[in-house]
Amino acid sequence: MVIRRVGALSCARVAGVLYLILGLVFGAFVSLFAMGGAMPGPHAGLLGGMFFGAGAIVILPICYGVFGFVMTLIGATLFNLIVGITGGIEVDVV
C-alpha cells in the first residue's frame, strides 16, 4: 500500500483540536502558577494573577488550536506536493 495523498483539511482539523486540548492543559498549568502569587508587587499576585490565569485558560487554547490548524494545513499541503514528486510512502498493513 502506498500513501500518495492526504486530506490536508482533514489533517488540519484533527491537529487543530489536538492542539486546542494541549493548549487547555498548558493554560491550566500557567493559570495555577499565576494564581500562586508568582507575580511581583503587593497586590499583583491576587488581581494580576487572576486576570493572567483566566487569560491563559481562554487565550492559550485558542492560539494553540489556530496555529496548530494553520501549520498542519501548510505541512499537509507540502506533503502532497513532495509525495507527487517522490512517488509516495510505502506502508505495510497487517
C-alpha positions as CSV (number, residue, x, y, z in Angstrom):
1,M,0.0,0.0,0.0
2,V,1.4,3.4,-1.0
3,I,0.2,6.7,0.5
4,R,0.1,9.2,-2.3
5,R,-2.1,11.9,-0.8
6,V,-3.6,13.0,2.5
7,G,-6.6,15.2,3.0
8,A,-5.0,18.5,4.1
9,L,-8.1,20.0,5.6
10,S,-9.0,16.8,7.4
11,C,-5.5,16.6,8.9
12,A,-5.6,20.2,9.9
13,R,-9.0,19.8,11.7
14,V,-7.7,16.9,13.7
15,A,-4.5,18.6,14.6
16,G,-6.3,21.9,15.5
17,V,-8.5,20.0,18.0
18,L,-5.5,18.2,19.4
19,Y,-3.5,21.4,19.8
20,L,-6.6,23.1,21.4
21,I,-6.7,20.4,24.1
22,L,-2.9,20.7,24.6
23,G,-3.4,24.5,25.0
24,L,-6.0,23.9,27.6
25,V,-3.6,21.7,29.6
26,F,-0.8,24.2,29.3
27,G,-3.2,27.1,30.1
28,A,-4.3,25.3,33.3
29,F,-0.7,25.0,34.4
30,V,0.0,28.6,33.6
31,S,-3.2,29.6,35.4
32,L,-2.1,27.6,38.5
33,F,1.3,29.3,38.6
34,A,-0.3,32.8,38.1
35,M,-2.8,32.2,40.9
36,G,0.0,31.1,43.2
37,G,1.3,34.7,43.5
38,A,4.4,34.3,41.4
39,M,3.9,37.8,40.0
40,P,5.9,40.7,41.7
41,G,4.2,43.5,43.7
42,P,2.0,43.7,46.8
43,H,-1.4,43.1,45.0
44,A,-0.2,41.8,41.7
45,G,-0.3,38.2,42.9
46,L,-4.1,38.4,43.6
47,L,-5.5,40.7,40.9
48,G,-2.9,40.4,38.2
49,G,-2.6,36.6,38.7
50,M,-6.4,36.2,38.4
51,F,-6.5,38.1,35.1
52,F,-3.4,36.4,33.8
53,G,-4.6,33.0,34.8
54,A,-8.1,33.4,33.3
55,G,-6.5,34.8,30.1
56,A,-4.2,31.7,29.9
57,I,-7.2,29.4,30.1
58,V,-9.1,31.2,27.3
59,I,-6.4,32.6,25.0
60,L,-3.8,29.8,25.1
61,P,-6.1,27.1,23.8
62,I,-7.4,29.4,21.0
63,C,-3.9,30.3,19.9
64,Y,-2.6,26.7,20.1
65,G,-5.6,25.5,18.1
66,V,-5.4,28.1,15.4
67,F,-1.6,27.8,15.0
68,G,-1.8,24.0,15.0
69,F,-4.5,24.1,12.3
70,V,-2.7,26.5,10.1
71,M,0.7,24.8,10.4
72,T,-0.7,21.4,9.8
73,L,-2.6,22.7,6.8
74,I,0.6,24.0,5.3
75,G,2.5,20.8,6.3
76,A,-0.1,18.5,4.7
77,T,-0.2,20.6,1.5
78,L,3.6,20.5,1.3
79,F,3.5,16.7,1.9
80,N,1.1,16.3,-1.0
81,L,3.4,18.3,-3.3
82,I,6.5,16.3,-2.2
83,V,4.7,12.9,-2.5
84,G,3.7,13.9,-6.0
85,I,7.4,14.3,-6.9
86,T,8.8,11.3,-5.0
87,G,6.0,8.8,-5.6
88,G,4.6,8.2,-2.1
89,I,5.3,6.4,1.2
90,E,5.1,2.7,1.2
91,V,3.2,1.2,4.2
92,D,2.7,-2.4,5.2
93,V,-0.7,-3.0,6.7
94,V,-1.1,-6.3,8.6
